[in-house]
Amino acid sequence: MSERTCQRHIAGIMRAVGAKSRFQAGYLLSATAACREPEEGPDPRTRVEG
């Protein structure tokens, strides 16, 4: 991925969450993730290595 493409992706994320800086975007995204309930899925303790 080129540097410009990465910058455009980050700018899009910042616009979507209403952030004015990358730090603020990270904070807002982590705060949102912390408030969400965990998704149902397989129990990681029963994972079979193979």
C-alpha positions in Angstrom: 0.0 0.0 0.0 1.4 3.4 -0.9 1.9 6.1 1.7 -0.8 8.3 0.0 -3.4 5.4 0.1 -2.7 4.9 3.8 -3.1 8.7 4.4 -6.5 8.6 2.6 -7.7 5.6 4.6 -6.7 7.3 7.9 -8.4 10.6 6.7 -11.6 8.6 6.0 -11.6 7.0 9.4 -11.0 10.3 11.1 -13.9 11.8 9.1 -16.2 8.9 10.0 -15.6 9.2 13.8 -15.4 13.0 13.8 -11.8 13.2 15.0 -9.5 16.2 14.4 -6.3 14.2 15.1 -5.0 10.7 14.8 -4.7 10.6 18.6 -8.3 11.6 19.0 -9.4 9.0 16.4 -7.6 6.3 18.3 -9.2 7.4 21.6 -12.7 7.5 20.1 -12.3 4.1 18.5 -11.0 2.5 21.6 -13.7 4.1 23.8 -16.3 2.8 21.3 -14.8 -0.7 21.4 -14.7 -0.7 25.2 -18.4 0.0 25.4 -19.4 -2.8 23.0 -20.4 -6.2 24.3 -18.2 -9.1 23.2 -19.5 -10.9 20.1 -20.6 -14.5 20.4 -18.1 -16.9 18.9 -16.2 -20.0 19.6 -14.6 -20.4 23.0 -10.9 -19.7 22.6 -10.1 -22.1 25.4 -11.4 -25.0 23.3 -9.3 -24.1 20.2 -7.6 -27.1 18.7 -4.1 -26.5 17.5 -3.2 -28.4 14.4 
